Amino acid sequence: MRVLAEAPRWNTAPIGAPPQADYLNQLLLAEGPPDLFGWLAVAQGAEGERLRLISRGPRRLDVDVILVEGEESSDPRLRLPHPALLERPYLLLGAALLVPDWTIERGGPEILEVARRTLPPDWLRGLPG
């Protein structure tokens, strides 16, 4: 895997999780495996040995695959685009900064336009233009 670009890092409170410290979130644009489950293997390999004792509980590292160019998946092991892409400001803003021309569905608006229309005002400062 080769990292091509990085979005800024954001501290966010855990969503739907037990009380714990904020998470540090970042999106990366990378090139690597040509298949979806190759990306899942890369993500899980980066996490290392992860004990999932508490659902959404504290962890050292959580790596998610958010988008894969030209791919969609409803497989429960890897849903793409990530189900929270449009719900979590840091995911939407990160995607808009890294792949502004990407469209959620064929003929739909570009992710940058979706971000401009839906992000809370305090997140819009990060968008170009």
LUMKOL-437752 format. One line per 5 residues: number of its first residue (from 0); for each residue x, y, z of C-alpha. Coordinates in Angstrom, 2 decimals, m for minus. Each point is the difference from the previous one (the first is absolute). Layout:
REM residues N
NUM = X/Y/Z  ...
***
This chain:
REM residues 129
0 = 0.00/0.00/0.00  1.21/3.50/m0.83  m1.47/3.14/1.61  m0.65/2.69/m2.62  m1.55/2.74/2.17
5 = m1.22/0.68/3.53  m2.97/1.95/1.32  0.41/2.00/3.20  m0.45/m1.75/3.35  m3.08/0.61/2.10
10 = m0.75/m0.77/3.63  m3.60/m1.15/0.39  m2.06/m1.37/2.85  m0.90/m3.68/m0.43  m3.43/m0.49/m1.58
15 = m2.26/m2.63/1.52  2.82/m1.25/2.25  0.50/m0.34/3.73  1.66/2.98/1.75  3.64/0.26/m1.07
20 = 2.59/2.43/m1.32  m0.48/1.73/m3.35  1.14/m1.76/m3.16  2.63/1.39/m2.34  m1.33/m0.42/m3.56
25 = 1.74/0.31/m3.35  m0.69/m1.08/m3.56  2.72/m1.06/m2.42  m0.08/m0.33/m3.77  1.96/m3.08/m0.92
30 = 0.66/m2.41/m2.83  0.40/m3.67/0.62  m1.89/m3.27/m0.34  m2.19/m0.28/m3.09  m2.82/m1.70/1.91
35 = m2.32/1.00/2.84  1.01/m2.71/2.42  3.65/0.78/m0.62  m0.76/3.46/1.44  m1.78/m1.60/2.95
40 = 3.07/m2.16/0.64  2.24/3.11/m0.09  m2.29/1.77/2.51  m0.14/m2.96/2.35  3.75/m0.52/m0.29
45 = 0.60/3.64/1.00  m2.18/m0.48/3.08  2.14/m2.93/1.13  m1.36/m2.20/2.76  m3.25/1.67/0.99
50 = m2.16/m1.38/2.75  m3.61/1.00/m0.48  m1.14/m0.47/3.58  m2.43/2.95/0.03  m1.97/1.03/m3.07
55 = 1.30/3.44/m1.05  2.25/m0.07/3.04  3.43/1.60/0.43  2.71/m1.21/m2.37  3.47/1.01/m1.04
60 = m0.76/0.05/m3.71  m3.08/m0.48/m2.16  0.51/m0.01/m3.76  m3.00/0.16/m2.32  m0.23/m0.14/m3.78
65 = m2.20/2.94/m1.02  0.07/m0.03/m3.82  1.55/m2.14/m2.70  0.01/1.49/m3.48  m2.72/m1.49/m2.16
70 = m1.19/m2.41/2.70  m3.10/m0.50/2.12  m0.61/m2.77/2.50  m2.89/m1.08/2.22  1.99/m2.87/1.49
75 = m0.33/0.26/3.82  3.80/m0.30/0.34  0.63/3.01/m2.25  m2.77/2.41/m0.94  1.00/2.59/m2.59
80 = m0.26/2.85/m0.08  0.36/0.01/3.79  m3.54/0.24/1.48  0.93/3.06/2.10  1.60/1.95/m2.87
85 = m2.83/2.52/m0.23  m0.73/0.06/3.74  3.38/0.82/1.52  1.42/3.41/m0.90  3.64/m1.14/0.13
90 = m0.70/m2.82/m2.49  m1.89/2.24/m2.41  2.51/2.83/0.24  2.97/m2.36/m0.32  m1.50/m1.64/m3.08
95 = m0.82/3.40/m1.52  3.57/1.18/0.53  1.66/m3.17/m1.33  m2.31/m0.97/m2.89  m2.20/3.07/m0.70
100 = m1.24/m1.32/m3.37  m1.16/m3.39/1.36  m3.74/m0.63/m0.34  m2.03/m2.12/2.38  m2.14/m1.35/m2.82
105 = 0.21/0.19/m3.77  m1.27/3.38/m1.13  m0.19/1.28/3.58  1.72/3.08/1.42  3.72/0.03/0.71
110 = 1.00/m0.58/3.62  1.36/3.56/0.27  m3.44/1.39/m0.89  m1.69/m2.38/2.47  2.40/1.21/2.70
115 = m0.71/3.65/m0.78  m3.76/m0.61/0.24  m0.08/m2.17/3.11  2.93/0.71/2.33  m0.62/2.10/3.09
120 = 1.30/3.57/m0.45  2.99/m0.51/2.31  1.27/m2.80/m2.28  m0.28/1.98/m3.26  3.21/1.94/0.73
125 = 1.99/m3.03/m1.13  m1.51/m0.14/m3.48  1.69/1.54/m3.03  m1.72/2.96/m1.67
***
